[in-house]
Amino acid sequence: MKVKEITLTALMTAVIIVLGLVPGIPLGFIPVPIVLQNLGIVLAGELFGPKIGTLSVWLFMLLVTIGFPFLSGGTGGIAVFVGPTAGYLIAWLFTPALVGLSLKLGQATTKWWSEWLIVWIAGVLVMNLFGIVWLSVTNHIPLTTALISGLAFIPGDTIKSGIAVILARRLRKHNHLVV
């Protein structure tokens, strides 16, 4: 890896950690809070592509796994990968690659809304579906109930994916910030 790639990986990992300082919002009817960190996960793939974006998230998850309290609410440790939020966390590991590869396939697009749609489908939709299925299976919640409960995340995640696209498009104007 080049020094620039290592630096960008560390920078994106730090951004995800900082987004975790914002406490999650508990919903009460589902044991998964609304968090800001998934903005960083989507932004990693949007801004740095499948390689650096995914590496950033894997580094973040490694730190969480060994016990650093970097998730929203100050949690960390291997136990988070068997709890109700584990499906979302596991999806985070693959989201930057999916977002980055989807954007490369749709590279001809110059319209922000089509870029946002790609990010929304590859990031938000896949991440939430994986998390909801995990929640349903591990907490013995009927899938339809989990899906309906999971709809609470869609408006906020839609906004966060829009913010990720806006930030990435602006930062891409400064080519030295992007791989």
N, C-alpha and C positions, 0 to 999 in steps of 0.2 A: 504494500500500500504506500501511496505517496503521503508526504507530510500533510498536504492539503486535505486529503481524504480522511486521515486520522483526526485532524483538527475539526473538520466538519462533523465527523461522527461524534466526537466528544461534545461539540457545541449543541448538536441536536439532542443528545442524551441529557445535557444540562437543561435545555428548554423543557423537555418532558418532565424532568425532576421539578423544575420551578412551577410548572403548571399543576403539579401535585400539591403544592403548598396551599392552593385554593381548596378549602374543605368541600367534600361532596355534599350534595343535597339529598337527604334521605326522603324517600317517597312514602314510606309507611306500608304500602300494600304490596311491595316487592322488595326483597332484601338486597337490592342493587341500587346504589345511589347515582344521581346525576353527577358526573365529574367533568372537569375541563381537560384532563389529560388526554382524552381521545382526540382532541384538536391537535395535539403534538404528534400523535401517532399518524394521523392522516397527513399532517403537514410534512412529516419525515418522508413519506413516499412521494408526495406532491412536489416537494422542493428538491430532494436529493436522489430521487429515483429508487429503483429496487435494491441496488447494492448498498449504498451508504445509508439510505433510509432504514432498511431492514437491520443492518448492522447496529445502527443507533438504538433501535428498539430492543434488539437482542442484548446489547450491553446494559441497557436500562433494566431489563428483566433479570439478567444475571445478578445485578446489584440487589434487586428486590429479593431474589431467591436466596441469596446468602444472608439476608436479614436487614438490609438497609431499609428504613421506613420511608420509602419514596413514593408510595401510592397515596392517593388522596386519603386524608384522615390519619396519615402517619403510620400506615401499616406496611408490613413487609414480612419476608420469611416464606419458606416453602409451603406453609399451610394455606396461603392465599390461593394456591393452585388446586385446591380441593374444595374450596368454599363456593358460595353462590355466585361470586363474580368471576370464577375461574374461566368460564367459557369466553367471557369478554377478554380476559387477559391472554388466553391462548390465541384468540383471534388477532389480538394486537401483534403477535409475533409474525403474522403473515400479511397483515394489512398493508404495510408500506410496499412490500413486493407486489402485491396485487394492484395497488393504486399506481405504482410506478410503471409496471408492465402495461396496464390498461391505458395509461396516458401515452406511452410510447407507441402502442398500436393505433391510438387515435390522434397521433401527432400532427396530422394535417389540420386539425381544428385550431382556429384562431379566436373563436368566440368564447367569451368567459362562461357563458351558460352551458355550452357543450362540454367544456372542461369540468365545470362544476358537476354536471350530470354523470360524467365518468367517475369522478371522485366520490360522488354520493352513492352510486351503485357499487363500485369496487370497495369503498371504505365503509360508509355508514350502513348500507343494507346488509352486506356480508357480515360485518362485525356484530350487528345486532341480531341477525338470524342465528349465528353461531352461539352467541351469549344466551339467547332465549331458549334454544334447544337444550343447552347445557343446564340451564336453570330448571327447565321442565323435568329433565331426566333425574338430576341429582336431588331435587327438592320435592319430587313426586307431585308436581303440579301438572294438571292437564295441559297439553300443548296449546290448545286454543286459549286457555286462561293466561298462560305465559305470553302468548303472542299479543293478546289484548293489553296485558300489563306493559309489555315492551313498547307499545305504541307511545307511551309517555316519553320515551327517549327520542323519538323521531323529530319533533320540532326543534329541539335544542341541537341535536346532531346535524340537522339540516343547516342550521345557522352556522355551526362550527365548521362544517365542510365549506360553506360559502366564504367564511373568514380565511380558511386555509388557502382557498383558490386566490382570493384577493392578495393575501400576503405573499404567496409564491409568485404570482404574476408581477408584483412590484419588486420583489427581491431578484427575480430573473433579469430585470433591467440592469442590475449590477452583476455582471457575469462572474466577477471574482468571488461572489458569495455562493455560487452554485457549481456543482460538478458537471 
